[in-house]
Amino acid sequence: MTLTKADIVKRIYETEILDKPDAVRVFETFLEVMKRNLEQGNDVLISGFGKFNVREKRPRRGRNPHTGEDLMLDARRVVTFRPSGVLKKKINGGMG
């Protein structure tokens, strides 16, 4: 099952701490803060969850899978995620 943005907002307002409009605003603000920092090349570290960071990828040689034609892929920036040790343990049922 995929957890969507709407599912997360629903779970936030089901806690009865915030009503739905406030839950939407809080979550949207959180996402905007993350996006803005990643766009600027800053890492986003969420303690107990993990770290999002931006990596620079060099131009590289690729291949069109349909035609087999060689081509050059442009340099680009990608976002990577590295889970924290706490999250890794929870995912593995407290092991390791």
N, CA, C and O atoms as a DFTB+ gen file, in Angstrom:
384 C
 N C O
     1  1       0.839      -1.182       0.000
     2  2       0.000       0.000       0.000
     3  2       0.885       1.247       0.000
     4  3       1.871       1.316       0.734
     5  1       0.537       2.200      -0.803
     6  2       1.248       3.465      -0.875
     7  2       0.560       4.484       0.023
     8  3      -0.662       4.632      -0.007
     9  1       1.350       5.174       0.812
    10  2       0.836       6.231       1.673
    11  2       0.922       7.539       0.897
    12  3       2.015       7.961       0.519
    13  1      -0.220       8.188       0.652
    14  2      -0.250       9.417      -0.132
    15  2      -0.266      10.639       0.780
    16  3      -0.422      10.529       1.996
    17  1      -0.100      11.808       0.158
    18  2      -0.155      13.059       0.908
    19  2      -1.515      13.199       1.600
    20  3      -1.581      13.635       2.749
    21  1      -2.586      12.836       0.916
    22  2      -3.927      12.907       1.505
    23  2      -4.048      11.966       2.714
    24  3      -4.680      12.316       3.711
    25  1      -3.447      10.783       2.625
    26  2      -3.462       9.845       3.753
    27  2      -2.738      10.427       4.963
    28  3      -3.205      10.295       6.094
    29  1      -1.601      11.068       4.720
    30  2      -0.834      11.652       5.822
    31  2      -1.626      12.763       6.491
    32  3      -1.694      12.824       7.719
    33  1      -2.223      13.640       5.697
    34  2      -3.045      14.728       6.250
    35  2      -4.192      14.150       7.060
    36  3      -4.488      14.640       8.150
    37  1      -4.842      13.114       6.540
    38  2      -5.954      12.488       7.253
    39  2      -5.496      11.944       8.602
    40  3      -6.179      12.119       9.610
    41  1      -4.354      11.292       8.620
    42  2      -3.844      10.741       9.881
    43  2      -3.477      11.836      10.868
    44  3      -3.618      11.656      12.078
    45  1      -3.008      12.971      10.362
    46  2      -2.692      14.091      11.253
    47  2      -3.968      14.627      11.897
    48  3      -4.012      14.806      13.114
    49  1      -5.003      14.884      11.103
    50  2      -6.197      15.472      11.711
    51  2      -7.022      14.447      12.487
    52  3      -7.852      14.837      13.308
    53  1      -6.823      13.171      12.259
    54  2      -7.495      12.155      13.082
    55  2      -6.960      12.111      14.506
    56  3      -7.606      11.551      15.391
    57  1      -5.778      12.699      14.741
    58  2      -5.247      12.777      16.103
    59  2      -6.023      13.772      16.952
    60  3      -5.866      13.811      18.173
    61  1      -6.864      14.580      16.301
    62  2      -7.708      15.581      16.956
    63  2      -6.913      16.718      17.588
    64  3      -7.444      17.474      18.402
    65  1      -5.651      16.839      17.216
    66  2      -4.847      17.972      17.665
    67  2      -5.102      19.163      16.743
    68  3      -5.162      20.306      17.195
    69  1      -5.251      18.884      15.454
    70  2      -5.514      19.920      14.455
    71  2      -6.760      19.560      13.668
    72  3      -7.075      18.384      13.485
    73  1      -7.478      20.600      13.198
    74  2      -8.575      20.309      12.287
    75  2      -7.978      20.113      10.883
    76  3      -6.792      20.357      10.666
    77  1      -8.801      19.677       9.952
    78  2      -8.287      19.317       8.632
    79  2      -7.598      20.476       7.911
    80  3      -6.504      20.281       7.382
    81  1      -8.189      21.675       7.865
    82  2      -7.494      22.769       7.161
    83  2      -6.119      23.085       7.767
    84  3      -5.165      23.361       7.040
    85  1      -6.026      23.041       9.093
    86  2      -4.736      23.297       9.739
    87  2      -3.747      22.170       9.449
    88  3      -2.562      22.428       9.237
    89  1      -4.218      20.938       9.438
    90  2      -3.352      19.793       9.137
    91  2      -2.792      19.917       7.717
    92  3      -1.617      19.637       7.483
    93  1      -3.632      20.334       6.782
    94  2      -3.197      20.522       5.394
    95  2      -2.129      21.615       5.347
    96  3      -1.085      21.440       4.720
    97  1      -2.397      22.752       6.018
    98  2      -1.436      23.863       6.013
    99  2      -0.093      23.466       6.627
   100  3       0.961      23.803       6.088
   101  1      -0.131      22.754       7.750
   102  2       1.104      22.342       8.415
   103  2       1.907      21.413       7.509
   104  3       3.114      21.591       7.345
   105  1       1.244      20.431       6.926
   106  2       1.966      19.474       6.083
   107  2       2.497      20.132       4.817
   108  3       3.630      19.870       4.415
   109  1       1.692      20.986       4.180
   110  2       2.147      21.689       2.978
   111  2       3.331      22.601       3.299
   112  3       4.265      22.708       2.504
   113  1       3.295      23.256       4.456
   114  2       4.406      24.114       4.869
   115  2       5.666      23.287       5.088
   116  3       6.753      23.686       4.670
   117  1       5.523      22.143       5.738
   118  2       6.645      21.237       5.957
   119  2       7.283      20.837       4.625
   120  3       8.504      20.885       4.479
   121  1       6.462      20.444       3.663
   122  2       6.980      20.038       2.354
   123  2       7.670      21.200       1.644
   124  3       8.708      21.005       1.013
   125  1       7.105      22.413       1.739
   126  2       7.710      23.578       1.103
   127  2       9.070      23.899       1.703
   128  3      10.005      24.238       0.977
   129  1       9.189      23.795       3.030
   130  2      10.475      24.037       3.688
   131  2      11.501      23.022       3.193
   132  3      12.636      23.385       2.884
   133  1      11.109      21.757       3.119
   134  2      12.024      20.721       2.624
   135  2      12.429      21.007       1.175
   136  3      13.616      20.980       0.847
   137  1      11.450      21.279       0.307
   138  2      11.746      21.524      -1.104
   139  2      12.666      22.716      -1.286
   140  3      13.615      22.654      -2.067
   141  1      12.395      23.804      -0.573
   142  2      13.201      25.018      -0.694
   143  2      14.656      24.740      -0.308
   144  3      15.581      25.173      -0.996
   145  1      14.849      24.019       0.788
   146  2      16.212      23.707       1.220
   147  2      16.921      22.782       0.238
   148  3      18.101      22.984      -0.051
   149  1      16.233      21.783      -0.273
   150  2      16.848      20.875      -1.246
   151  2      17.181      21.609      -2.545
   152  3      18.227      21.357      -3.144
   153  1      16.305      22.514      -2.986
   154  2      16.570      23.307      -4.190
   155  2      17.849      24.118      -4.034
   156  3      18.592      24.303      -4.998
   157  1      18.108      24.601      -2.822
   158  2      19.304      25.404      -2.550
   159  2      20.538      24.531      -2.335
   160  3      21.632      25.051      -2.119
   161  1      20.373      23.219      -2.391
   162  2      21.492      22.308      -2.233
   163  2      21.789      21.948      -0.791
   164  3      22.817      21.332      -0.509
   165  1      20.901      22.324       0.134
   166  2      21.084      22.013       1.552
   167  2      20.550      20.620       1.868
   168  3      19.574      20.166       1.271
   169  1      21.202      19.948       2.814
   170  2      20.700      18.663       3.299
   171  2      19.541      18.904       4.259
   172  3      19.455      19.953       4.896
   173  1      18.653      17.919       4.353
   174  2      17.549      17.968       5.314
   175  2      17.677      16.728       6.193
   176  3      17.513      15.601       5.725
   177  1      17.972      16.953       7.476
   178  2      18.162      15.877       8.437
   179  2      16.982      15.866       9.396
   180  3      16.721      16.853      10.084
   181  1      16.270      14.742       9.439
   182  2      15.155      14.571      10.368
   183  2      15.577      13.490      11.342
   184  3      15.610      12.305      11.009
   185  1      15.901      13.924      12.555
   186  2      16.436      13.020      13.572
   187  2      15.482      11.848      13.803
   188  3      14.276      12.041      13.955
   189  1      16.026      10.647      13.827
   190  2      15.226       9.448      14.037
   191  2      14.545       8.940      12.779
   192  3      13.914       7.882      12.798
   193  1      14.666       9.693      11.669
   194  2      14.043       9.288      10.419
   195  2      15.081       9.082       9.328
   196  3      15.195       7.991       8.768
   197  1      15.848      10.144       9.023
   198  2      16.873      10.008       8.005
   199  2      17.306      11.339       7.451
   200  3      16.912      12.399       7.937
   201  1      18.133      11.264       6.412
   202  2      18.713      12.462       5.820
   203  2      18.464      12.475       4.319
   204  3      18.742      11.500       3.620
   205  1      17.933      13.600       3.831
   206  2      17.757      13.842       2.406
   207  2      18.914      14.736       1.976
   208  3      19.201      15.731       2.642
   209  1      19.579      14.402       0.880
   210  2      20.606      15.306       0.385
   211  2      20.603      15.336      -1.128
   212  3      20.077      14.446      -1.796
   213  1      21.217      16.402      -1.649
   214  2      21.280      16.614      -3.089
   215  2      22.661      16.205      -3.570
   216  3      23.671      16.647      -3.021
   217  1      22.707      15.367      -4.587
   218  2      23.974      14.932      -5.184
   219  2      24.056      15.466      -6.607
   220  3      23.063      15.529      -7.333
   221  1      25.262      15.844      -6.974
   222  2      25.517      16.284      -8.349
   223  2      25.937      15.060      -9.155
   224  3      26.848      14.334      -8.757
   225  1      25.284      14.833     -10.271
   226  2      25.682      13.734     -11.154
   227  2      26.331      14.320     -12.403
   228  3      25.830      15.284     -12.983
   229  1      27.427      13.740     -12.800
   230  2      28.150      14.195     -13.987
   231  2      27.429      13.766     -15.249
   232  3      26.589      12.867     -15.224
   233  1      27.769      14.425     -16.367
   234  2      27.241      13.920     -17.644
   235  2      27.776      12.502     -17.849
   236  3      28.897      12.191     -17.448
   237  1      26.976      11.659     -18.466
   238  2      27.438      10.284     -18.665
   239  2      26.883       9.733     -19.968
   240  3      25.919      10.243     -20.540
   241  1      27.526       8.689     -20.398
   242  2      27.098       8.038     -21.628
   243  2      25.932       7.111     -21.306
   244  3      25.959       6.392     -20.307
   245  1      24.924       7.132     -22.141
   246  2      23.769       6.267     -21.968
   247  2      23.410       5.599     -23.281
   248  3      24.121       5.720     -24.279
   249  1      22.296       4.894     -23.258
   250  2      21.860       4.181     -24.459
   251  2      20.346       4.180     -24.494
   252  3      19.694       3.917     -23.483
   253  1      19.789       4.472     -25.653
   254  2      18.348       4.396     -25.844
   255  2      17.967       2.914     -25.892
   256  3      18.413       2.204     -26.793
   257  1      17.157       2.428     -24.947
   258  2      16.846       0.994     -24.906
   259  2      16.025       0.503     -26.103
   260  3      16.056      -0.682     -26.436
   261  1      15.296       1.413     -26.747
   262  2      14.481       0.994     -27.897
   263  2      15.303       0.857     -29.170
   264  3      15.120      -0.083     -29.944
   265  1      16.220       1.816     -29.377
   266  2      16.975       1.826     -30.635
   267  2      18.395       1.314     -30.473
   268  3      19.039       0.955     -31.459
   269  1      18.893       1.274     -29.242
   270  2      20.269       0.874     -29.003
   271  2      21.258       1.994     -29.280
   272  3      22.468       1.801     -29.154
   273  1      20.751       3.168     -29.657
   274  2      21.602       4.309     -30.000
   275  2      22.302       4.867     -28.754
   276  3      21.676       5.038     -27.707
   277  1      23.607       5.150     -28.877
   278  2      24.364       5.783     -27.791
   279  2      23.996       7.256     -27.723
   280  3      23.713       7.885     -28.742
   281  1      24.004       7.800     -26.509
   282  2      23.724       9.213     -26.326
   283  2      24.397       9.704     -25.049
   284  3      24.819       8.902     -24.215
   285  1      24.495      11.027     -24.899
   286  2      25.073      11.615     -23.691
   287  2      23.938      12.157     -22.826
   288  3      23.093      12.923     -23.288
   289  1      23.940      11.740     -21.561
   290  2      22.960      12.240     -20.609
   291  2      23.550      13.456     -19.917
   292  3      24.720      13.450     -19.534
   293  1      22.744      14.501     -19.757
   294  2      23.208      15.750     -19.144
   295  2      23.544      15.573     -17.669
   296  3      23.071      14.644     -17.014
   297  1      24.371      16.484     -17.161
   298  2      24.625      16.550     -15.728
   299  2      23.308      16.917     -15.056
   300  3      22.478      17.620     -15.633
   301  1      23.129      16.439     -13.846
   302  2      21.881      16.745     -13.142
   303  2      22.081      16.614     -11.648
   304  3      23.089      16.084     -11.182
   305  1      21.116      17.101     -10.917
   306  2      21.119      16.970      -9.465
   307  2      20.015      15.996      -9.079
   308  3      18.918      16.041      -9.635
   309  1      20.304      15.124      -8.135
   310  2      19.309      14.158      -7.673
   311  2      19.218      14.221      -6.153
   312  3      20.189      14.552      -5.474
   313  1      18.047      13.903      -5.635
   314  2      17.842      13.840      -4.194
   315  2      17.975      12.385      -3.763
   316  3      17.369      11.490      -4.353
   317  1      18.773      12.166      -2.732
   318  2      18.921      10.817      -2.186
   319  2      18.436      10.826      -0.739
   320  3      18.387      11.876      -0.098
   321  1      18.085       9.666      -0.241
   322  2      17.621       9.528       1.140
   323  2      18.415       8.418       1.798
   324  3      18.593       7.337       1.236
   325  1      18.887       8.705       2.997
   326  2      19.585       7.698       3.779
   327  2      18.864       7.564       5.114
   328  3      18.865       8.508       5.904
   329  1      18.245       6.409       5.387
   330  2      17.491       6.251       6.636
   331  2      18.405       6.256       7.856
   332  3      19.567       5.858       7.781
   333  1      17.860       6.712       8.978
   334  2      18.618       6.704      10.229
   335  2      18.710       5.274      10.763
   336  3      17.974       4.388      10.327
   337  1      19.611       5.065      11.699
   338  2      19.730       3.764      12.344
   339  2      18.451       3.377      13.053
   340  3      18.072       2.206      13.061
   341  1      17.771       4.367      13.658
   342  2      16.505       4.117      14.355
   343  2      15.462       3.578      13.379
   344  3      14.781       2.595      13.675
   345  1      15.335       4.225      12.210
   346  2      14.359       3.782      11.214
   347  2      14.719       2.399      10.674
   348  3      13.840       1.555      10.495
   349  1      16.010       2.163      10.413
   350  2      16.432       0.851       9.935
   351  2      16.038      -0.251      10.924
   352  3      15.569      -1.316      10.521
   353  1      16.232       0.013      12.222
   354  2      15.863      -0.975      13.232
   355  2      14.365      -1.233      13.240
   356  3      13.929      -2.381      13.329
   357  1      13.565      -0.150      13.146
   358  2      12.107      -0.336      13.153
   359  2      11.639      -1.130      11.933
   360  3      10.754      -1.979      12.038
   361  1      12.233      -0.850      10.794
   362  2      11.864      -1.563       9.567
   363  2      12.199      -3.043       9.676
   364  3      11.474      -3.895       9.161
   365  1      13.299      -3.340      10.348
   366  2      13.741      -4.723      10.503
   367  2      13.239      -5.365      11.787
   368  3      13.808      -6.352      12.252
   369  1      12.188      -4.819      12.357
   370  2      11.563      -5.407      13.544
   371  2      12.434      -5.370      14.776
   372  3      12.385      -6.280      15.604
   373  1      13.238      -4.317      14.906
   374  2      14.077      -4.186      16.091
   375  2      15.371      -4.945      16.006
   376  3      16.178      -4.900      16.935
   377  1      15.592      -5.651      14.897
   378  2      16.835      -6.413      14.727
   379  2      17.891      -5.517      14.103
   380  3      17.565      -4.535      13.437
   381  1      19.153      -5.854      14.315
   382  2      20.259      -5.320      13.618
   383  2      20.582      -3.919      13.721
   384  3      21.548      -3.462      13.111
